[in-house]
Amino acid sequence: MLGNFSYCNPTKLYFGDDSLKYLNAELPKYGKNVVLIYGGGSIKKNGIYDEVVKILEANGKNTAEIAGVMPNPTVEKLYEGVEIARGHKADLLLAVGGGSVCDYAKAVSVSVHCGGDPWEKYFVRFEEPECETVPVGCVLTMVGTGSEMNAGAVITNRAANRKIGHVFADERIMPRFSILNPKYTLTLPHYQMVAGIYDIFSHICEQYFSGEDDNTSDYIAEGLMRSLIHSSRIANKDPQNYQARSNIMWTATWALNTLIAKGKTTDWMVHMLGQAVGAYTDATHGMTLAAVTLPYYRMILPAGLPKFRRFAVNVWNVDPAGKDDRAVAEEGLAALERWMRELSLVMNISDLGATPGMIEGLTDATLSMKGGYKVLSRREISEVFRESLK
């Protein structure tokens, strides 16, 4: 492990098919005013909403609601939520939903008591909150983002064609608690399930494909990837398999709670490319990542050849006998592509609504990151998008 670092994760997790009952243990720690945050209404159809409201009422909470949080939360929705939370004098923001709802709650949390435009403050200038924040709790219903145990928030500005994430340094922004019941994920459509699975895989890869030292974090990452591949194949054939879905849920949390980033520089270029696509098309996040992954990794493979070879052997069980390193590494990416197609992931951005006429704008909307094996030039970013169209 190279360098120096600290590690702290204050989020308390409750995991399992009976985990919602622990909301009763958490609610008394906060004041009476709770803002319940959720998405398009699926939690009302599947009964989760009623369960949560019943617990809130039993604990004597005065509840306001922010409903309709979309998969790519917009800046306009953020402004709306800030006003509701301010008006309610929120003591706790309770996010019930997937990663977008949890992300959104954190963005509201840092904006309620701070002045100025939160988009400019946190997603353009990347400032840290200098004011009081509102505690966040999460009841997770979809896995993928890892937002239940990190300090990240992603907001989309459609007018500017920008989708930007801010991983806050302030530990107060991490959820104080998260409730993870794998049964809540069983009603997801197949498309959303596999998009979440690929989001998890991409999170691990973004941290794995960096550095050249013998790093414990990489061994953990390889184990998480192997577990995810195994469980994803079971869930792809049998989405109701609780064991597979519970393993996927647990892997998602550990993929992005910063543990496997320790001692690493980390890449995040796939996310920059995918988020640009998401800003223009409003496509599902995991699918935007899938569509740009292979063109990007094939471009940077020569610069990170030893790690790509290791990825092939340790994650995909490629036999290196009699092959040079480049051949082994390329075989690993071929194995990755076969698995992606097995899950029916979207493999090009044209299927998400991107067009050749968008390439210039997509390139402009993409931040070039410096933590991976290659810093892409503007021309190379454009080339990745052109390859991703095919």
URRA-V514247 format. One record per run of one state. SS is the DSSP state (H for helix, E for strand, L for the rest). FROM is the first residue (numbers start at 1). TO is the last residue. If there is no record, write none. Layout:
SS/FROM/TO
SS/FROM/TO
//
This chain:
L/1/11
E/12/15
L/16/18
H/19/27
L/28/32
E/33/37
L/38/41
H/42/45
L/46/47
H/48/58
L/59/61
E/62/66
L/67/73
E/74/74
H/75/88
L/89/91
E/92/97
L/98/98
H/99/109
L/110/117
H/118/124
L/125/135
E/136/140
L/141/146
H/147/149
L/150/151
E/152/157
L/158/161
E/162/167
L/168/170
H/171/173
L/174/176
E/177/180
L/181/181
H/182/185
L/186/189
H/190/208
L/209/215
H/216/237
L/238/241
H/242/255
L/256/258
H/259/261
L/262/268
H/269/281
L/282/284
H/285/316
L/317/324
H/325/342
L/343/348
H/349/352
L/353/355
H/356/364
L/365/377
H/378/389
L/390/390
//
